[in-house]
């Protein structure tokens, strides 16, 4: 079984839910305290043993490339002030993994974005971390998924139960239990953005999938799906119907960084653990909570 060393982060969306700020700043660079969302995705992959990360972008997202690059100007200015710890932080970011960038020329859906990465992936299994989904967990979710793949040798999707109202925004999986497993189920079908009555279950893919290279032939033959786009869920569904896949209900809290409330929640959670902000933020939240009705 081949070791998984590659990951893809599709980050080419316009971020219309985050307007007006996303008209000037790509949503992946919006901060969670002092680090952008895209960093947390790359860190999760690197902490799971991934050595090569391809970030799929589009026009106007050069800030992501600059963030992961070395900055001699900052290093010189920080050195003059004796701020070696900050220099070390910037160097750790730039050496997190081998990070590459590829532009998606047209916004044609997640499957189209992943399909562009065929040359990067080759014949290896790989991870996809959805650009909007930051997950804080004790064990990196990518590492959790790799463990399932190492056991079963097939496609793995990261899932969570969602409310009935939320299913129509995500996907719904047809699953059956596996003896001896508490968090892993066997999946034989799924549907993207189901209409009322089309749901299989309340389990939905939320931000992480581990795919085998046969997905690319499926993507090549896809027809447009929900929203007129080429949906990655449709491609994975074909694999599930053909040979079955595995669904991991992962440990961790997921935050939708493509939404204003998701960004706010992630900042509060991270701020309560950040050494520079946790004490003052905790006191502030206690104070203002007295006036919340």
ABEGO torsion letter per residue (X at the ends): XBBBABBBBBAABAGAAAOAAAAABBAAABBBGABBAAAAAAAAAAAAGBABBBBBBBBGAAAAAAAABBBAAAAAAAAAAGBAAAAAAAAAAAAABBBBBBBBABBAEAAAAAAAAAAAAEABBBBBBBAABBBBBABBAAAAAAAAAAAAGBBBBBBBBBBAAAAAABBBBBBBBBBGBAABBBBABBBBGBBBGABABABBBBGBBBBBAAAAAAAAABBBBBGGBBBAAAAAAAAAAAAEBBBBBBBEBBBBAABAAAAAAAAAAAAAABAAAAAAAAAAAAAAAAABX
